[in-house]
Amino acid sequence: MKTLLQKDSFWAIIFLFPSIIGILVFNFIPTVVSFYLSFTKWNLLGSPKFVGLSNYSSIIADPLFYKVLQQTLIFVMGTVFFEVIISLFIALGLNHISNFKTLFRTIYFLPVVSSMVAVSILWNWIFDPAFGFLNYMLKIVGIDPIFWLSDPTWALPSIILVSVWKNLGYSTVLFLSGLQTLPDECLEAAKVDGAKPYQVFYKVILPLLSPTIFLVTIMSFINAFQTFDSVYILTSGGPQNKTNLMVYWLYKNAFEFYNMGRASAIAYFLFLIILTITLFQWNFRKRWVHYES
């Protein structure tokens, strides 16, 4: 009979123990505490005062909530759509080149590992109405300068552009990995049968790549809903609250208005929205994801 020190399960627990402690301290306990705080009124001073569901009811009754939610959904849909489409076609291009593939993959992935602060400063210069690169290019073709970050019409699309550029490399690498695992015999059989390139793409590549598309889409949705840095640095939610997304609104309630209870309630509204969309995608996957039944 094995002693305690000879059992694999004992050593597994020992090696996992630091990670378990980390998850408890930095994930589980804050989650439980924030859930309790969502039913309280607390300004970071004194003791939290229990107020029941008043935080949730006040959020639902606040017109700004629906404006922020609408803008967040527009931002998320725009970011996910362009990120998935553009990264897929970049991955298709990289998959067909033989030389410098690693170099190009590294170049596309560099923004992912770059600091969001540095990225935002770079794009702040690009968007500059007087000296920015974008307006310089518009001036060449005779178009008047655009106030990208201060114009209510262009502010949200500008943030979407930054978000897509920042995360494009991650999705591209995932798609490239998926493309490299596709069975060559299926592609060769389609070509032998006389299928044209666009038919091979729609009838063979997309169905076989659908599990990767599903993964990238879910990851992009979750990341887009959690966008904060670019809004905080570039627009601070303006102009006219046009870029006031859900996480930034949460931040303002917590650390500018010092209403931790309301901020915690906003966090759980955001959690429910992400959970609902993820469950919908998970249940809907059987209709379009290959290998699912």
N, C-alpha and C positions, 0 to 999 in steps of 0.2 A: 504494500500500500504506500502511495506517494505521500511524502510529508508536505507541509504547506509550502515550503520553499521550492519544492520540486514541481508544483502545479503551474501549468502555463497560465491559467486564469489569474492566479495571484500576481505573477509578474506583469501580466497585461494590465491589471488594475494599478500596479505600482507605476508603470510607465505612462499610463493615461491620467494618473492623478493630477499632475500639474495642469494639464489641459482642462480637466474637469473643474478644478478650482477656478481657472481663468474664466470658463464659461459661466460658472455660478456667480462669480464676483462682477464680471463685466457684461453679462447678458441676462441671465435669469433674474437675479435680484433687482437690477434696474428696471426690468420689464414689470415685475410685480409692484415695485414701488411707484412707478409711473402710472400704472393702472389705478392704484389707490389715490394718487394725487389728482387723477382726472375727476374724482368726486369731491375734491376739496378746493378751497380758495386759499392760496398761499403766495406771498410776495417775497419769498426767500428769507424773510425775517419772522421770528416768532414761530408759532406752531401752526400747522395746516388746520383749517377750519372746514369740517365736513359740510358740504352743501348739496349732497345728493346728485341729481341729474341736471342741475341748473347750468353747469358748464356746457353740457351737450345740447340742452334746449336753447341756450343763448347763441350757440354757434349756428344751429339750424335756423334761428330767427334772424341771423345777421345777413343782410344782402351781400356783404363783402365775401362771405363764405362761398356763395354761388358764383360770384365773379372769379374768385381765386380758383375754384374747382374747374370752371369752364376753361380758364387760361391754362391750367395745369394739364387738362385733358388734350387741349389743342397742342400744347408743347410736347406732350408725350407721344401723341399720334404722329406729329410731324417728325420728331426725332427718330422714332422707331422706323417709320416708313423709309426715310432717306438713308438711315444707317444700314438697314437690312439690304435695301436695293443696291446702294453704292458699294458696300463691302462685298456683296455677292459677285458683282461684276468685276471688281478689282481682284478678288480671289480667282475668278475664271481666267483673267488675264495672266496673273502670276503662275497659274497652274500650267499654262501653255508655253511659258518661256523656260529655256534650259540654262541660260547664262545669267548670272547675277541675281538669282532668285532669292538667296539669303540676304543680299544687300537690300533689295527692294522690300522684302518682308520686314527687315529691321527699320527701314525708313518709315514705313507705314505704322510700325508699332511704337516708334519713339514718342508720339504725343500721349500714348496711354501711360507710359511710365514717367512722363513729365509732370511737374507740380502744376496743379490747377491755378495757383497764384501766378506762376510764370506764364502759363498759357493765356490767362485772362489779361495780363499786362501786354502780351504780344498782340492779342486781338483788340485791345483797347487802342493801341497805336494804329492797327489796320483800319479800324472803324473811325479814326479821328476825322472830323468833317473838314478840317483845313489841310492837314498834312498826311492823311491816311492813304494807304495803298489802293483801297477800293475806290475812293473818290478820285484819286489820280488816274486810275484806269477809266472811270466814267468821263472825266474831263477830256481824255484823249478822243473819245468818240462823241464828244459834244453834249454830254448829259450833265445837268446841274448837280452840284454836290448833294448828298443825302445825309441827314443827321441820323445815322444808324441807331444810336443808343438813346437819343433824346426825342426821336419822333415816335409817337404812339403807334403809327402804322408799321414801322420797321423794327421796333425794339425787340418784340418777341421773335420774329424770324431771325434776327441777329443772334439771339441767345440759342436758338435751335441750331444755327450754323456752327457756333462754337462747340456745342455739345456733340454734334455729329462728327466734327473734325477730331475732337478729343478722343472719342470712343471707337472711331472707325477701324483702327488697327486691331483691336481686340476681336471684333466680329470678323474681320478679314482673316485672321489667323485661324479662327474656329472653322470658317467656311473652307479655307485652304486644307485644313486637316480632314474635313469631310470629303472634299473632292479627291484627295489622295487615297482614300479608302474605297472609292467606287470600283466595282468589279470591271476590269478591262474587257472581259468577254461580252458584257452587255452593250458597251459602247461600240465594240467592233462588230457585233451582230447587227446593230442598227445601221451602221455604215454599209455593211455588206448588203443589207436589204434595200439600200438606196435612199435611206433617210437623209434629208438635208440638214445642215447644221442647226437651224432653228428648231427642226423637228426632234433632233437628238436632245437639244436642250430642254424642250417642253415635255417630251414624252419619256425620256430616259433619265437625264441628269436631275431635273427637279424632283420627280418622285423618289429617286434613290437618295437625294440630298434632304428630303423633307424632315427627317429627324433632327438634322443639324439646324435647319431653318427654324424648327420649333424651339430648339434650345436657345438659339440666338435671339429670337423674338421675345421669349420670356425674360431672358437676362436683360435685354434692352429696355423692356417695359419697366422692370424693377429699378434699374439704374436711372432711367429718365424721371421716374416719380421721386427719386431721392436727390434730384439736382438742387444744389444750394450755392456752391462756391462761385460759379460764374455769375449768378444773379447778384450775390452779395458784393462782388468786386466791380462788376461792370455797370449795373443799373440800380442797385439797391431797391429793387421792386418797381421802379418807375419806368417811364413817365406815366403819371396818372394811374398807378397800380397795374399797368399793362404787363409787367413781367413779375408781378407778385405771385409766385408759385407757392404750393402748399407748404413745402419745407421752410421756405423763407418766411412765410406768414407765421408758422410755428415758432421760428426763431425770434421774430419781432415780439410775439406775445410773451415769450419766456424771458428774453434778455433785454428788451427795450421797455415793455409795459410791465414786466415783473409779475406776470399772471401765470404761474407755473401750472395751476389747475387747468386753466383753459388751454394752455399749450399742450398739456398731456392729453386732453380730450381731442385736440386736433390731430395728435399723433395716432390715436386709435381710430379716428375717422380715416386717416391715410392708410392705416393698416387694413381696415375693412375694404377699402377701395382696391388696394393691391391684391388682397386675398380673393376678392370677387372676380377680378379680371383674370388672375392666375387660374382659379378653378374653372372659369369659363373656357379658357384656352385648353386646359387639361382635358376637360370633357369633350370639347369640340375637336380635339386632335385626331380622333378615330376617323373623322370624315376626310382628312386630307394627308395625314402622316402615314407614309408607307411603313409596312411591317406591323402597324397597329390593327387590332381586330376588336 
